[in-house]
Amino acid sequence: MEKNLKCPKCGSTNIVPIVYGMPSYELLEKEGVREVLLGGCIVNDLSPIWHCKDCQNYWGNYSDHLENGRQELEKRHNK
């Protein structure tokens, strides 16, 4: 999880990532203890990627998350 990430609505750091796709047993266990939120199998560019457990806010979007991951991989590859 990103360091120092805060909810843009309430400022809480009590947040979890939203995970999409068919969950593994490990992910089901993590959801059971509220370490992740399962977002389902259908995802689009605007699907949120963060959830605040305090105020129930959802934010971020999946397409930005994918682009950031691509850029990070590109940086590692070009070193």
Backbone hydrogen bonds, N-H to C=O, Kabsch-Sander energy under -0.5 kcal/mol:
donor,donor_aa,acceptor,acceptor_aa,energy
5,L,2,E,-0.9
7,C,12,S,-2.7
11,G,7,C,-1.8
15,I,13,T,-1.9
16,V,51,H,-2.4
18,I,49,I,-2.1
19,V,17,P,-0.5
19,V,37,L,-2.5
21,G,40,G,-2.7
28,L,24,S,-2.1
29,E,25,Y,-2.2
30,K,26,E,-2.3
31,E,27,L,-2.5
32,G,28,L,-1.8
33,V,29,E,-1.1
34,R,31,E,-1.6
35,E,30,K,-3.2
36,V,30,K,-0.6
37,L,17,P,-2.2
39,G,19,V,-3.2
40,G,19,V,-0.5
43,V,41,C,-0.6
47,S,44,N,-1.7
49,I,59,W,-1.9
50,W,59,W,-1.9
51,H,16,V,-2.2
52,C,57,N,-2.6
53,K,14,N,-2.7
53,K,51,H,-0.6
54,D,14,N,-0.5
56,Q,52,C,-1.3
59,W,50,W,-1.7
62,Y,47,S,-1.7
63,S,45,D,-2.0
65,H,61,N,-1.8
66,L,62,Y,-2.4
67,E,63,S,-2.1
68,N,64,D,-2.5
69,G,65,H,-1.9
70,R,66,L,-2.3
71,Q,67,E,-2.4
72,E,68,N,-2.0
73,L,69,G,-2.2
74,E,70,R,-2.2
75,K,71,Q,-2.1
76,R,72,E,-2.0
77,H,73,L,-2.3
78,N,74,E,-1.9
79,K,76,R,-0.9
